[in-house]
Amino acid sequence: MEVKSNGFRCENCGNKTYGDKEICVKCGSENSIKPIPKVLYKCYLNGTFYGGGNLNYILELFKDYVVTCKMYGKKECDFKIVKD
Ligand SMILES: [Zn+2]
């Protein structure tokens, strides 16, 4: 995953920082996190809600079902991704 130099926030106080190793100017915390993106996607499998999150999470759902579990032996599956 690409690491961007903005969009990070201090894990302790929520102050804006510029990377996950940036020391917060407000509270001195060394830990910053990238907040979960506001745009969420919903994944439906065979018409049933399967999971939701960012696109990387949707990709994980897809990979897990299709690649890792070989579609659980089914002949076909129907993945539908909806932008929230
Ligand atoms: Zn802070």
PDB file of the backbone (N, CA, C, O) and the ligand in Angstrom, with CONECT records:
HET     ZN  A 101       1
ATOM      1  N   MET A   1       0.829  -1.198   0.000  1.00  0.00           N
ATOM      2  CA  MET A   1       0.000   0.000   0.000  1.00  0.00           C
ATOM      3  C   MET A   1       0.864   1.249   0.000  1.00  0.00           C
ATOM      4  O   MET A   1       1.881   1.313   0.691  1.00  0.00           O
ATOM      5  N   GLU A   2       0.465   2.207  -0.755  1.00  0.00           N
ATOM      6  CA  GLU A   2       1.209   3.459  -0.862  1.00  0.00           C
ATOM      7  C   GLU A   2       1.037   4.289   0.410  1.00  0.00           C
ATOM      8  O   GLU A   2      -0.074   4.464   0.910  1.00  0.00           O
ATOM      9  N   VAL A   3       2.163   4.795   0.922  1.00  0.00           N
ATOM     10  CA  VAL A   3       2.099   5.644   2.111  1.00  0.00           C
ATOM     11  C   VAL A   3       2.116   7.106   1.671  1.00  0.00           C
ATOM     12  O   VAL A   3       3.060   7.552   1.019  1.00  0.00           O
ATOM     13  N   LYS A   4       1.109   7.821   2.015  1.00  0.00           N
ATOM     14  CA  LYS A   4       1.027   9.230   1.647  1.00  0.00           C
ATOM     15  C   LYS A   4       1.492  10.095   2.806  1.00  0.00           C
ATOM     16  O   LYS A   4       1.434   9.692   3.967  1.00  0.00           O
ATOM     17  N   SER A   5       1.953  11.288   2.467  1.00  0.00           N
ATOM     18  CA  SER A   5       2.532  12.156   3.482  1.00  0.00           C
ATOM     19  C   SER A   5       1.491  13.014   4.181  1.00  0.00           C
ATOM     20  O   SER A   5       1.844  13.867   4.996  1.00  0.00           O
ATOM     21  N   ASN A   6       0.251  12.812   3.887  1.00  0.00           N
ATOM     22  CA  ASN A   6      -0.770  13.570   4.614  1.00  0.00           C
ATOM     23  C   ASN A   6      -1.962  12.673   4.975  1.00  0.00           C
ATOM     24  O   ASN A   6      -2.016  11.502   4.600  1.00  0.00           O
ATOM     25  N   GLY A   7      -2.883  13.239   5.690  1.00  0.00           N
ATOM     26  CA  GLY A   7      -4.066  12.470   6.055  1.00  0.00           C
ATOM     27  C   GLY A   7      -3.901  11.683   7.340  1.00  0.00           C
ATOM     28  O   GLY A   7      -4.791  10.929   7.732  1.00  0.00           O
ATOM     29  N   PHE A   8      -2.759  11.858   7.998  1.00  0.00           N
ATOM     30  CA  PHE A   8      -2.548  11.148   9.259  1.00  0.00           C
ATOM     31  C   PHE A   8      -3.039  11.988  10.437  1.00  0.00           C
ATOM     32  O   PHE A   8      -3.082  13.217  10.373  1.00  0.00           O
ATOM     33  N   ARG A   9      -3.398  11.307  11.489  1.00  0.00           N
ATOM     34  CA  ARG A   9      -3.802  12.000  12.712  1.00  0.00           C
ATOM     35  C   ARG A   9      -3.153  11.327  13.909  1.00  0.00           C
ATOM     36  O   ARG A   9      -2.941  10.115  13.936  1.00  0.00           O
ATOM     37  N   CYS A  10      -2.840  12.181  14.924  1.00  0.00           N
ATOM     38  CA  CYS A  10      -2.262  11.670  16.155  1.00  0.00           C
ATOM     39  C   CYS A  10      -3.229  10.673  16.805  1.00  0.00           C
ATOM     40  O   CYS A  10      -4.425  10.928  16.940  1.00  0.00           O
ATOM     41  N   GLU A  11      -2.666   9.539  17.198  1.00  0.00           N
ATOM     42  CA  GLU A  11      -3.480   8.499  17.810  1.00  0.00           C
ATOM     43  C   GLU A  11      -4.015   8.936  19.171  1.00  0.00           C
ATOM     44  O   GLU A  11      -5.065   8.480  19.623  1.00  0.00           O
ATOM     45  N   ASN A  12      -3.262   9.836  19.813  1.00  0.00           N
ATOM     46  CA  ASN A  12      -3.612  10.259  21.168  1.00  0.00           C
ATOM     47  C   ASN A  12      -4.610  11.415  21.193  1.00  0.00           C
ATOM     48  O   ASN A  12      -5.620  11.343  21.893  1.00  0.00           O
ATOM     49  N   CYS A  13      -4.333  12.494  20.428  1.00  0.00           N
ATOM     50  CA  CYS A  13      -5.183  13.680  20.533  1.00  0.00           C
ATOM     51  C   CYS A  13      -5.919  14.037  19.242  1.00  0.00           C
ATOM     52  O   CYS A  13      -6.765  14.930  19.242  1.00  0.00           O
ATOM     53  N   GLY A  14      -5.604  13.343  18.136  1.00  0.00           N
ATOM     54  CA  GLY A  14      -6.324  13.609  16.895  1.00  0.00           C
ATOM     55  C   GLY A  14      -5.783  14.768  16.092  1.00  0.00           C
ATOM     56  O   GLY A  14      -6.351  15.136  15.064  1.00  0.00           O
ATOM     57  N   ASN A  15      -4.680  15.352  16.558  1.00  0.00           N
ATOM     58  CA  ASN A  15      -4.049  16.452  15.836  1.00  0.00           C
ATOM     59  C   ASN A  15      -3.507  15.960  14.499  1.00  0.00           C
ATOM     60  O   ASN A  15      -3.053  14.822  14.386  1.00  0.00           O
ATOM     61  N   LYS A  16      -3.558  16.824  13.487  1.00  0.00           N
ATOM     62  CA  LYS A  16      -3.072  16.459  12.156  1.00  0.00           C
ATOM     63  C   LYS A  16      -1.569  16.252  12.163  1.00  0.00           C
ATOM     64  O   LYS A  16      -0.832  17.092  12.680  1.00  0.00           O
ATOM     65  N   THR A  17      -1.105  15.148  11.597  1.00  0.00           N
ATOM     66  CA  THR A  17       0.320  14.898  11.437  1.00  0.00           C
ATOM     67  C   THR A  17       0.578  14.544   9.972  1.00  0.00           C
ATOM     68  O   THR A  17      -0.340  14.482   9.155  1.00  0.00           O
ATOM     69  N   TYR A  18       1.865  14.312   9.666  1.00  0.00           N
ATOM     70  CA  TYR A  18       2.211  14.131   8.260  1.00  0.00           C
ATOM     71  C   TYR A  18       2.819  12.777   7.959  1.00  0.00           C
ATOM     72  O   TYR A  18       3.515  12.613   6.957  1.00  0.00           O
ATOM     73  N   GLY A  19       2.565  11.822   8.805  1.00  0.00           N
ATOM     74  CA  GLY A  19       3.074  10.483   8.556  1.00  0.00           C
ATOM     75  C   GLY A  19       2.956   9.660   9.828  1.00  0.00           C
ATOM     76  O   GLY A  19       2.747  10.213  10.908  1.00  0.00           O
ATOM     77  N   ASP A  20       3.086   8.351   9.710  1.00  0.00           N
ATOM     78  CA  ASP A  20       2.869   7.509  10.892  1.00  0.00           C
ATOM     79  C   ASP A  20       4.028   7.565  11.882  1.00  0.00           C
ATOM     80  O   ASP A  20       3.911   7.058  12.997  1.00  0.00           O
ATOM     81  N   LYS A  21       5.158   8.183  11.482  1.00  0.00           N
ATOM     82  CA  LYS A  21       6.274   8.302  12.420  1.00  0.00           C
ATOM     83  C   LYS A  21       6.464   9.746  12.901  1.00  0.00           C
ATOM     84  O   LYS A  21       7.427  10.058  13.602  1.00  0.00           O
ATOM     85  N   GLU A  22       5.551  10.597  12.520  1.00  0.00           N
ATOM     86  CA  GLU A  22       5.642  12.006  12.873  1.00  0.00           C
ATOM     87  C   GLU A  22       5.272  12.202  14.343  1.00  0.00           C
ATOM     88  O   GLU A  22       4.283  11.653  14.830  1.00  0.00           O
ATOM     89  N   ILE A  23       6.094  13.003  15.044  1.00  0.00           N
ATOM     90  CA  ILE A  23       5.789  13.284  16.447  1.00  0.00           C
ATOM     91  C   ILE A  23       4.780  14.433  16.511  1.00  0.00           C
ATOM     92  O   ILE A  23       4.975  15.484  15.900  1.00  0.00           O
ATOM     93  N   CYS A  24       3.718  14.218  17.250  1.00  0.00           N
ATOM     94  CA  CYS A  24       2.640  15.200  17.353  1.00  0.00           C
ATOM     95  C   CYS A  24       3.141  16.487  18.022  1.00  0.00           C
ATOM     96  O   CYS A  24       3.779  16.441  19.074  1.00  0.00           O
ATOM     97  N   VAL A  25       2.844  17.629  17.401  1.00  0.00           N
ATOM     98  CA  VAL A  25       3.320  18.891  17.966  1.00  0.00           C
ATOM     99  C   VAL A  25       2.495  19.305  19.190  1.00  0.00           C
ATOM    100  O   VAL A  25       2.944  20.129  19.988  1.00  0.00           O
ATOM    101  N   LYS A  26       1.316  18.750  19.339  1.00  0.00           N
ATOM    102  CA  LYS A  26       0.443  19.118  20.464  1.00  0.00           C
ATOM    103  C   LYS A  26       0.756  18.324  21.725  1.00  0.00           C
ATOM    104  O   LYS A  26       0.917  18.895  22.803  1.00  0.00           O
ATOM    105  N   CYS A  27       0.839  17.013  21.586  1.00  0.00           N
ATOM    106  CA  CYS A  27       0.970  16.192  22.804  1.00  0.00           C
ATOM    107  C   CYS A  27       2.255  15.380  22.841  1.00  0.00           C
ATOM    108  O   CYS A  27       2.553  14.749  23.855  1.00  0.00           O
ATOM    109  N   GLY A  28       3.031  15.383  21.741  1.00  0.00           N
ATOM    110  CA  GLY A  28       4.304  14.665  21.749  1.00  0.00           C
ATOM    111  C   GLY A  28       4.192  13.179  21.477  1.00  0.00           C
ATOM    112  O   GLY A  28       5.193  12.464  21.530  1.00  0.00           O
ATOM    113  N   SER A  29       2.999  12.705  21.189  1.00  0.00           N
ATOM    114  CA  SER A  29       2.838  11.286  20.906  1.00  0.00           C
ATOM    115  C   SER A  29       3.548  10.911  19.614  1.00  0.00           C
ATOM    116  O   SER A  29       3.547  11.675  18.649  1.00  0.00           O
ATOM    117  N   GLU A  30       4.160   9.722  19.604  1.00  0.00           N
ATOM    118  CA  GLU A  30       4.913   9.294  18.429  1.00  0.00           C
ATOM    119  C   GLU A  30       4.063   8.456  17.485  1.00  0.00           C
ATOM    120  O   GLU A  30       4.520   8.050  16.417  1.00  0.00           O
ATOM    121  N   ASN A  31       2.855   8.206  17.876  1.00  0.00           N
ATOM    122  CA  ASN A  31       2.024   7.330  17.055  1.00  0.00           C
ATOM    123  C   ASN A  31       0.927   8.098  16.334  1.00  0.00           C
ATOM    124  O   ASN A  31       0.102   8.772  16.951  1.00  0.00           O
ATOM    125  N   SER A  32       0.939   7.979  15.031  1.00  0.00           N
ATOM    126  CA  SER A  32      -0.122   8.546  14.223  1.00  0.00           C
ATOM    127  C   SER A  32      -0.792   7.432  13.433  1.00  0.00           C
ATOM    128  O   SER A  32      -0.170   6.429  13.083  1.00  0.00           O
ATOM    129  N   ILE A  33      -2.029   7.626  13.172  1.00  0.00           N
ATOM    130  CA  ILE A  33      -2.760   6.629  12.392  1.00  0.00           C
ATOM    131  C   ILE A  33      -3.461   7.326  11.241  1.00  0.00           C
ATOM    132  O   ILE A  33      -3.729   8.526  11.293  1.00  0.00           O
ATOM    133  N   LYS A  34      -3.753   6.564  10.209  1.00  0.00           N
ATOM    134  CA  LYS A  34      -4.514   7.101   9.100  1.00  0.00           C
ATOM    135  C   LYS A  34      -5.967   6.726   9.347  1.00  0.00           C
ATOM    136  O   LYS A  34      -6.305   5.546   9.433  1.00  0.00           O
ATOM    137  N   PRO A  35      -6.822   7.732   9.460  1.00  0.00           N
ATOM    138  CA  PRO A  35      -8.213   7.414   9.762  1.00  0.00           C
ATOM    139  C   PRO A  35      -8.857   6.608   8.635  1.00  0.00           C
ATOM    140  O   PRO A  35      -8.445   6.691   7.478  1.00  0.00           O
ATOM    141  N   ILE A  36      -9.849   5.848   8.989  1.00  0.00           N
ATOM    142  CA  ILE A  36     -10.578   5.061   7.994  1.00  0.00           C
ATOM    143  C   ILE A  36     -11.250   6.020   7.000  1.00  0.00           C
ATOM    144  O   ILE A  36     -11.951   6.943   7.413  1.00  0.00           O
ATOM    145  N   PRO A  37     -11.042   5.809   5.713  1.00  0.00           N
ATOM    146  CA  PRO A  37     -11.632   6.713   4.722  1.00  0.00           C
ATOM    147  C   PRO A  37     -13.150   6.822   4.865  1.00  0.00           C
ATOM    148  O   PRO A  37     -13.839   5.863   5.213  1.00  0.00           O
ATOM    149  N   LYS A  38     -13.636   8.018   4.583  1.00  0.00           N
ATOM    150  CA  LYS A  38     -15.067   8.250   4.738  1.00  0.00           C
ATOM    151  C   LYS A  38     -15.891   7.472   3.716  1.00  0.00           C
ATOM    152  O   LYS A  38     -17.006   7.034   3.999  1.00  0.00           O
ATOM    153  N   VAL A  39     -15.320   7.309   2.526  1.00  0.00           N
ATOM    154  CA  VAL A  39     -16.051   6.580   1.495  1.00  0.00           C
ATOM    155  C   VAL A  39     -15.954   5.088   1.761  1.00  0.00           C
ATOM    156  O   VAL A  39     -14.867   4.512   1.790  1.00  0.00           O
ATOM    157  N   LEU A  40     -17.085   4.492   1.951  1.00  0.00           N
ATOM    158  CA  LEU A  40     -17.113   3.066   2.216  1.00  0.00           C
ATOM    159  C   LEU A  40     -17.803   2.330   1.073  1.00  0.00           C
ATOM    160  O   LEU A  40     -18.653   2.864   0.361  1.00  0.00           O
ATOM    161  N   TYR A  41     -17.400   1.112   0.947  1.00  0.00           N
ATOM    162  CA  TYR A  41     -17.991   0.257  -0.076  1.00  0.00           C
ATOM    163  C   TYR A  41     -18.635  -0.937   0.602  1.00  0.00           C
ATOM    164  O   TYR A  41     -18.146  -1.463   1.602  1.00  0.00           O
ATOM    165  N   LYS A  42     -19.751  -1.341   0.017  1.00  0.00           N
ATOM    166  CA  LYS A  42     -20.433  -2.517   0.545  1.00  0.00           C
ATOM    167  C   LYS A  42     -20.325  -3.639  -0.458  1.00  0.00           C
ATOM    168  O   LYS A  42     -20.468  -3.443  -1.665  1.00  0.00           O
ATOM    169  N   CYS A  43     -20.072  -4.808   0.066  1.00  0.00           N
ATOM    170  CA  CYS A  43     -19.913  -5.971  -0.784  1.00  0.00           C
ATOM    171  C   CYS A  43     -21.072  -6.936  -0.540  1.00  0.00           C
ATOM    172  O   CYS A  43     -21.367  -7.314   0.594  1.00  0.00           O
ATOM    173  N   TYR A  44     -21.709  -7.316  -1.625  1.00  0.00           N
ATOM    174  CA  TYR A  44     -22.791  -8.295  -1.558  1.00  0.00           C
ATOM    175  C   TYR A  44     -22.355  -9.556  -2.270  1.00  0.00           C
ATOM    176  O   TYR A  44     -21.850  -9.512  -3.391  1.00  0.00           O
ATOM    177  N   LEU A  45     -22.552 -10.666  -1.613  1.00  0.00           N
ATOM    178  CA  LEU A  45     -22.211 -11.948  -2.225  1.00  0.00           C
ATOM    179  C   LEU A  45     -23.503 -12.729  -2.451  1.00  0.00           C
ATOM    180  O   LEU A  45     -24.247 -13.022  -1.516  1.00  0.00           O
ATOM    181  N   ASN A  46     -23.743 -13.051  -3.694  1.00  0.00           N
ATOM    182  CA  ASN A  46     -24.964 -13.773  -4.082  1.00  0.00           C
ATOM    183  C   ASN A  46     -26.210 -13.105  -3.507  1.00  0.00           C
ATOM    184  O   ASN A  46     -27.141 -13.775  -3.060  1.00  0.00           O
ATOM    185  N   GLY A  47     -26.209 -11.765  -3.529  1.00  0.00           N
ATOM    186  CA  GLY A  47     -27.391 -11.013  -3.114  1.00  0.00           C
ATOM    187  C   GLY A  47     -27.479 -10.724  -1.624  1.00  0.00           C
ATOM    188  O   GLY A  47     -28.389 -10.024  -1.178  1.00  0.00           O
ATOM    189  N   THR A  48     -26.525 -11.267  -0.841  1.00  0.00           N
ATOM    190  CA  THR A  48     -26.551 -11.066   0.607  1.00  0.00           C
ATOM    191  C   THR A  48     -25.376 -10.183   1.016  1.00  0.00           C
ATOM    192  O   THR A  48     -24.267 -10.343   0.507  1.00  0.00           O
ATOM    193  N   PHE A  49     -25.620  -9.253   1.933  1.00  0.00           N
ATOM    194  CA  PHE A  49     -24.538  -8.399   2.425  1.00  0.00           C
ATOM    195  C   PHE A  49     -23.432  -9.249   3.007  1.00  0.00           C
ATOM    196  O   PHE A  49     -23.667 -10.088   3.876  1.00  0.00           O
ATOM    197  N   TYR A  50     -22.200  -9.020   2.512  1.00  0.00           N
ATOM    198  CA  TYR A  50     -21.067  -9.862   2.893  1.00  0.00           C
ATOM    199  C   TYR A  50     -20.077  -9.112   3.763  1.00  0.00           C
ATOM    200  O   TYR A  50     -19.433  -9.706   4.628  1.00  0.00           O
ATOM    201  N   GLY A  51     -19.946  -7.783   3.539  1.00  0.00           N
ATOM    202  CA  GLY A  51     -19.020  -6.996   4.343  1.00  0.00           C
ATOM    203  C   GLY A  51     -18.889  -5.604   3.768  1.00  0.00           C
ATOM    204  O   GLY A  51     -19.304  -5.339   2.640  1.00  0.00           O
ATOM    205  N   GLY A  52     -18.299  -4.705   4.566  1.00  0.00           N
ATOM    206  CA  GLY A  52     -18.148  -3.341   4.102  1.00  0.00           C
ATOM    207  C   GLY A  52     -16.867  -2.719   4.603  1.00  0.00           C
ATOM    208  O   GLY A  52     -16.349  -3.108   5.650  1.00  0.00           O
ATOM    209  N   GLY A  53     -16.345  -1.742   3.853  1.00  0.00           N
ATOM    210  CA  GLY A  53     -15.123  -1.063   4.258  1.00  0.00           C
ATOM    211  C   GLY A  53     -14.511  -0.356   3.067  1.00  0.00           C
ATOM    212  O   GLY A  53     -15.185  -0.071   2.078  1.00  0.00           O
ATOM    213  N   ASN A  54     -13.207  -0.075   3.178  1.00  0.00           N
ATOM    214  CA  ASN A  54     -12.557   0.550   2.024  1.00  0.00           C
ATOM    215  C   ASN A  54     -12.282  -0.505   0.958  1.00  0.00           C
ATOM    216  O   ASN A  54     -12.536  -1.693   1.160  1.00  0.00           O
ATOM    217  N   LEU A  55     -11.756  -0.048  -0.187  1.00  0.00           N
ATOM    218  CA  LEU A  55     -11.590  -0.971  -1.314  1.00  0.00           C
ATOM    219  C   LEU A  55     -10.565  -2.059  -1.038  1.00  0.00           C
ATOM    220  O   LEU A  55     -10.670  -3.166  -1.564  1.00  0.00           O
ATOM    221  N   ASN A  56      -9.572  -1.742  -0.210  1.00  0.00           N
ATOM    222  CA  ASN A  56      -8.601  -2.780   0.144  1.00  0.00           C
ATOM    223  C   ASN A  56      -9.264  -3.897   0.938  1.00  0.00           C
ATOM    224  O   ASN A  56      -8.924  -5.072   0.795  1.00  0.00           O
ATOM    225  N   TYR A  57     -10.216  -3.505   1.778  1.00  0.00           N
ATOM    226  CA  TYR A  57     -10.932  -4.516   2.556  1.00  0.00           C
ATOM    227  C   TYR A  57     -11.828  -5.357   1.654  1.00  0.00           C
ATOM    228  O   TYR A  57     -11.932  -6.574   1.812  1.00  0.00           O
ATOM    229  N   ILE A  58     -12.475  -4.675   0.699  1.00  0.00           N
ATOM    230  CA  ILE A  58     -13.321  -5.391  -0.257  1.00  0.00           C
ATOM    231  C   ILE A  58     -12.488  -6.394  -1.052  1.00  0.00           C
ATOM    232  O   ILE A  58     -12.916  -7.517  -1.316  1.00  0.00           O
ATOM    233  N   LEU A  59     -11.277  -5.952  -1.428  1.00  0.00           N
ATOM    234  CA  LEU A  59     -10.370  -6.842  -2.154  1.00  0.00           C
ATOM    235  C   LEU A  59     -10.013  -8.054  -1.318  1.00  0.00           C
ATOM    236  O   LEU A  59      -9.925  -9.170  -1.830  1.00  0.00           O
ATOM    237  N   GLU A  60      -9.806  -7.828  -0.008  1.00  0.00           N
ATOM    238  CA  GLU A  60      -9.495  -8.943   0.884  1.00  0.00           C
ATOM    239  C   GLU A  60     -10.660  -9.930   0.955  1.00  0.00           C
ATOM    240  O   GLU A  60     -10.461 -11.144   0.944  1.00  0.00           O
ATOM    241  N   LEU A  61     -11.868  -9.396   1.028  1.00  0.00           N
ATOM    242  CA  LEU A  61     -13.050 -10.260   1.058  1.00  0.00           C
ATOM    243  C   LEU A  61     -13.106 -11.122  -0.197  1.00  0.00           C
ATOM    244  O   LEU A  61     -13.351 -12.328  -0.144  1.00  0.00           O
ATOM    245  N   PHE A  62     -12.869 -10.461  -1.329  1.00  0.00           N
ATOM    246  CA  PHE A  62     -12.913 -11.137  -2.617  1.00  0.00           C
ATOM    247  C   PHE A  62     -11.838 -12.213  -2.716  1.00  0.00           C
ATOM    248  O   PHE A  62     -12.109 -13.346  -3.112  1.00  0.00           O
ATOM    249  N   LYS A  63     -10.601 -11.835  -2.346  1.00  0.00           N
ATOM    250  CA  LYS A  63      -9.490 -12.772  -2.412  1.00  0.00           C
ATOM    251  C   LYS A  63      -9.722 -13.965  -1.508  1.00  0.00           C
ATOM    252  O   LYS A  63      -9.447 -15.106  -1.879  1.00  0.00           O
ATOM    253  N   ASP A  64     -10.234 -13.690  -0.312  1.00  0.00           N
ATOM    254  CA  ASP A  64     -10.463 -14.760   0.654  1.00  0.00           C
ATOM    255  C   ASP A  64     -11.477 -15.767   0.118  1.00  0.00           C
ATOM    256  O   ASP A  64     -11.286 -16.980   0.211  1.00  0.00           O
ATOM    257  N   TYR A  65     -12.539 -15.241  -0.434  1.00  0.00           N
ATOM    258  CA  TYR A  65     -13.605 -16.131  -0.913  1.00  0.00           C
ATOM    259  C   TYR A  65     -13.199 -16.869  -2.185  1.00  0.00           C
ATOM    260  O   TYR A  65     -13.357 -18.084  -2.301  1.00  0.00           O
ATOM    261  N   VAL A  66     -12.664 -16.086  -3.150  1.00  0.00           N
ATOM    262  CA  VAL A  66     -12.400 -16.646  -4.474  1.00  0.00           C
ATOM    263  C   VAL A  66     -11.091 -17.423  -4.519  1.00  0.00           C
ATOM    264  O   VAL A  66     -11.063 -18.561  -4.986  1.00  0.00           O
ATOM    265  N   VAL A  67     -10.007 -16.820  -4.037  1.00  0.00           N
ATOM    266  CA  VAL A  67      -8.688 -17.436  -4.183  1.00  0.00           C
ATOM    267  C   VAL A  67      -8.422 -18.423  -3.049  1.00  0.00           C
ATOM    268  O   VAL A  67      -8.142 -19.597  -3.287  1.00  0.00           O
ATOM    269  N   THR A  68      -8.513 -17.927  -1.804  1.00  0.00           N
ATOM    270  CA  THR A  68      -8.152 -18.779  -0.668  1.00  0.00           C
ATOM    271  C   THR A  68      -9.112 -19.953  -0.506  1.00  0.00           C
ATOM    272  O   THR A  68      -8.689 -21.090  -0.299  1.00  0.00           O
ATOM    273  N   CYS A  69     -10.398 -19.665  -0.603  1.00  0.00           N
ATOM    274  CA  CYS A  69     -11.379 -20.725  -0.352  1.00  0.00           C
ATOM    275  C   CYS A  69     -11.906 -21.345  -1.640  1.00  0.00           C
ATOM    276  O   CYS A  69     -12.810 -22.179  -1.610  1.00  0.00           O
ATOM    277  N   LYS A  70     -11.338 -20.936  -2.769  1.00  0.00           N
ATOM    278  CA  LYS A  70     -11.728 -21.508  -4.070  1.00  0.00           C
ATOM    279  C   LYS A  70     -13.243 -21.541  -4.240  1.00  0.00           C
ATOM    280  O   LYS A  70     -13.818 -22.535  -4.681  1.00  0.00           O
ATOM    281  N   MET A  71     -13.870 -20.423  -3.877  1.00  0.00           N
ATOM    282  CA  MET A  71     -15.319 -20.232  -3.999  1.00  0.00           C
ATOM    283  C   MET A  71     -16.121 -21.322  -3.275  1.00  0.00           C
ATOM    284  O   MET A  71     -17.259 -21.625  -3.633  1.00  0.00           O
ATOM    285  N   TYR A  72     -15.498 -21.890  -2.260  1.00  0.00           N
ATOM    286  CA  TYR A  72     -16.128 -22.937  -1.446  1.00  0.00           C
ATOM    287  C   TYR A  72     -16.711 -24.046  -2.322  1.00  0.00           C
ATOM    288  O   TYR A  72     -17.744 -24.631  -1.996  1.00  0.00           O
ATOM    289  N   GLY A  73     -16.042 -24.322  -3.424  1.00  0.00           N
ATOM    290  CA  GLY A  73     -16.453 -25.420  -4.291  1.00  0.00           C
ATOM    291  C   GLY A  73     -17.666 -25.125  -5.166  1.00  0.00           C
ATOM    292  O   GLY A  73     -18.171 -26.001  -5.868  1.00  0.00           O
ATOM    293  N   LYS A  74     -18.128 -23.858  -5.112  1.00  0.00           N
ATOM    294  CA  LYS A  74     -19.312 -23.525  -5.914  1.00  0.00           C
ATOM    295  C   LYS A  74     -18.934 -23.279  -7.377  1.00  0.00           C
ATOM    296  O   LYS A  74     -17.789 -22.945  -7.680  1.00  0.00           O
ATOM    297  N   LYS A  75     -19.896 -23.447  -8.275  1.00  0.00           N
ATOM    298  CA  LYS A  75     -19.629 -23.265  -9.700  1.00  0.00           C
ATOM    299  C   LYS A  75     -19.590 -21.798 -10.093  1.00  0.00           C
ATOM    300  O   LYS A  75     -18.893 -21.424 -11.036  1.00  0.00           O
ATOM    301  N   GLU A  76     -20.331 -20.969  -9.379  1.00  0.00           N
ATOM    302  CA  GLU A  76     -20.308 -19.545  -9.695  1.00  0.00           C
ATOM    303  C   GLU A  76     -20.607 -18.728  -8.453  1.00  0.00           C
ATOM    304  O   GLU A  76     -21.216 -19.218  -7.502  1.00  0.00           O
ATOM    305  N   CYS A  77     -20.173 -17.475  -8.471  1.00  0.00           N
ATOM    306  CA  CYS A  77     -20.503 -16.578  -7.384  1.00  0.00           C
ATOM    307  C   CYS A  77     -20.739 -15.190  -7.964  1.00  0.00           C
ATOM    308  O   CYS A  77     -20.235 -14.847  -9.033  1.00  0.00           O
ATOM    309  N   ASP A  78     -21.505 -14.416  -7.244  1.00  0.00           N
ATOM    310  CA  ASP A  78     -21.910 -13.111  -7.727  1.00  0.00           C
ATOM    311  C   ASP A  78     -21.488 -12.050  -6.709  1.00  0.00           C
ATOM    312  O   ASP A  78     -22.109 -11.884  -5.659  1.00  0.00           O
ATOM    313  N   PHE A  79     -20.425 -11.345  -7.051  1.00  0.00           N
ATOM    314  CA  PHE A  79     -19.959 -10.272  -6.180  1.00  0.00           C
ATOM    315  C   PHE A  79     -20.493  -8.943  -6.683  1.00  0.00           C
ATOM    316  O   PHE A  79     -20.361  -8.606  -7.859  1.00  0.00           O
ATOM    317  N   LYS A  80     -21.093  -8.205  -5.780  1.00  0.00           N
ATOM    318  CA  LYS A  80     -21.575  -6.880  -6.161  1.00  0.00           C
ATOM    319  C   LYS A  80     -20.985  -5.863  -5.180  1.00  0.00           C
ATOM    320  O   LYS A  80     -21.143  -5.998  -3.966  1.00  0.00           O
ATOM    321  N   ILE A  81     -20.304  -4.843  -5.718  1.00  0.00           N
ATOM    322  CA  ILE A  81     -19.700  -3.813  -4.882  1.00  0.00           C
ATOM    323  C   ILE A  81     -20.489  -2.525  -5.064  1.00  0.00           C
ATOM    324  O   ILE A  81     -20.679  -2.058  -6.187  1.00  0.00           O
ATOM    325  N   VAL A  82     -20.941  -1.961  -3.968  1.00  0.00           N
ATOM    326  CA  VAL A  82     -21.737  -0.737  -4.012  1.00  0.00           C
ATOM    327  C   VAL A  82     -21.022   0.350  -3.219  1.00  0.00           C
ATOM    328  O   VAL A  82     -20.660   0.150  -2.059  1.00  0.00           O
ATOM    329  N   LYS A  83     -20.824   1.486  -3.846  1.00  0.00           N
ATOM    330  CA  LYS A  83     -20.234   2.626  -3.153  1.00  0.00           C
ATOM    331  C   LYS A  83     -21.290   3.250  -2.255  1.00  0.00           C
ATOM    332  O   LYS A  83     -22.396   3.561  -2.697  1.00  0.00           O
ATOM    333  N   ASP A  84     -20.933   3.429  -0.991  1.00  0.00           N
ATOM    334  CA  ASP A  84     -21.912   3.921  -0.026  1.00  0.00           C
ATOM    335  C   ASP A  84     -22.193   5.405  -0.222  1.00  0.00           C
ATOM    336  O   ASP A  84     -22.997   5.983   0.509  1.00  0.00           O
TER     337      ASP A  84
HETATM  338 ZN    ZN A 101      -1.229  14.453  19.757  1.00  0.00          ZN2+
END
